[in-house]
Amino acid sequence: VMTFADKGYQGAPGSVRTPFKRRRFRPKLSRRQKAVNRAHAKIRARGERAIATLKTWKILVKQRCCPRRATAIVQAILVLHRVEADRYAG
């Protein structure tokens, strides 16, 4: 499973993807590196918004079922949230 992490996880093993980091005495990031960082941030932002949504619904606080069932619950919550958001946006 590919994981998109922030700069604090640089050097993490496995399939952890982190943005390019500029060091103190090195040249500035190239245009390509900045473009990669922007794309990385867009992907991470979607995950961050999804987690924030789940926290506001507060349904998983007392969740005591198996992880497979929790996954189905999370998917249902996000679908309902998306339907609600689309209704107010349109």
N, C-alpha and C positions, 0 to 999 in steps of 0.2 A: 504494500500500500504506500503510495507516494504521499509524503507529508510536507506541507508548506509551513515553514517556521519563520520566526523573526531572526534578526541578526545575532541574538544571544545564543543561538544554537549552532553557530558556525563550527564546523569540524565534527558534527554529530555523525555517527556511523549509520549505515543503511540508506534508505531512500528518502532522507530528510533533505528538502530543498530550502536553501536560504538565499536571501538577496546578496548582491555584491556589497562589500563593505570597504569604504575608503579608509586607509590607515593614515596616521598623522603626517608622515613625511613622504608620502607617495603622491604621484600625480592624481589629478581629478579623474573620476570615472569617465569612461568613454561613452559615446552616444549609445552604442549597443548595450553596454552594461546598464545605463540609465533606463533604456527601453525594457530590458529584462526585469529590472527592479519595479518598474511601473506595472508590468504584466503580473508579476509576483504579488504586488500589493492588491491588485484587482481581485485576484483569486482568493487571497487571504481575507479581504474585506467581506466577501460573500459568506465565508465561514464564520467570521466574527459576528456578522448580522444575524445569521441563523442561531448562533449560541445566545446572543442577546435576546432574540425572540423567545427562545425556549425558557430563558430565565424569567422573562416577564409573564409567561403563561403559568409559571410556578407549579406545573402539574407533575414534574419529575422529582420534586422535593421528597415526597413520601412514597415514591415508586419502589415496590418490593417484588417485582416479578423478574422472570428470566430476561437476559439481554436481548434475545430475539424478539420477545414481545415488546420490550422497551423500544427497539428499533422501529417496529410497526407504529407504536404510539407517536414517536417523534416524527415519522413521515406523515402521519395523519395530521398532526398539529401544524406542520409546515404547509401542508396543502390547504388546510382551513385558513391559515394566516394569509397565504397568497391570494386565496379567493376573496377574503375580506379586504386586503390591500387593493386588489384590482377593482373591486366594487367602488371603493372610495376615490380611486385615482381616475376612473373613467366616467 
